[in-house]
Amino acid sequence: MSTNNLMCNVGCGGTAGIISKTILSPFERIKVMQQTGGGLKNVKSVSMIEIALTIIKSKQGILGFWRGNFINSFRVFPDRGILFASNDHYKTFISGLLHRSKKDTLVGLLAGSMAGCTACMCCYPIDLIRTRIAGIHHEESSFWKVFNTIRATEGIRGYYRGLGLTLMNVLPYSGITFSVYNICRDKFEMDNLSSGAISGMITGTLTFPIDTVRRSLQTSGSSHMTKYNGFADATISLYKQGGISRLFNGAGINILRIAPQQAIVFATYEQLKIMYKSNFDQN
């Protein structure tokens, strides 16, 4: 991949990610608070409406729905940029290695999984800090306050709390997302918006329980939040709170969030690439 194409993919992917995340930030905030409990007392009965009203009644009011969005955008730009750029690179590499077409389902699955892991490992500390800011109702913390608190209480390892579990989630999530998107677009000839929406709904639902456990681990030990000693302890504790359904807290609003989010990010990415290449060819 040429330097121009690499920078194009990073820029287009990062811009598309910021646009989609900012538009749908209210859904993301509610989803994360449902997953982590938000430090609220009765986790079992926390509904979308209850959390929405709690956010509105907070000091930030309506702007509370965008709490953590700035740091999320700061994370999303390199994350989505690296994701899309590395996905294209891995597709070329894997298709050549396996002597298969770039549109082959297996190529898309492997390339997406590897791209997801690459982006995750590069941007994980920012994601963890963003989760703590967005996922806890009682704390009004800035990026640097959370950053310094983690360093003081948990050390460098604290910035990577839940990384192993996150990679367990990212591997299937990114692989399925890109492969479903490619199948919808290339084999069923669907448009980018519809392909992105379907890939988001399928992937988000299949991997949601793992995401709930990792979000809980990321906020573990913070003020008002339960302390978990690893994946097994978190999973068992969450299960005791409400059975299997506890692991799907926030799954409903996640579908409302992730379908348009993936539709926007894929469609915007593809359109920005077309605009960039058209402008580059003219020059």
Secondary structure, DSSP 8 states (H G I E B T S, - for coil): --HHHHHHHHHHHHHHHHHHHHHTHHHHHHHHHHHH-TT-S-GGG--HHHHHHHHHTSTTGGGGGGTTHHHHHHHHHHHHHHHHHHHHHHHHHHHHHHT--TT-HHHHHHHHHHHHHHHHHHHHHHHHHHHHHHH-SS----HHHHHHHHHHHH-GGGGGTTHHHHHHHHHHHHHHHHHHHHIIIIIS---HHHHHHHHHHHHHHHTHHHHHHHHHHHHTTSTTS----SHHHHHHHHHHHHTHHHHTTTHHHHHHHHHHHHHHHHHHHHHHHHHHHHHHHH-
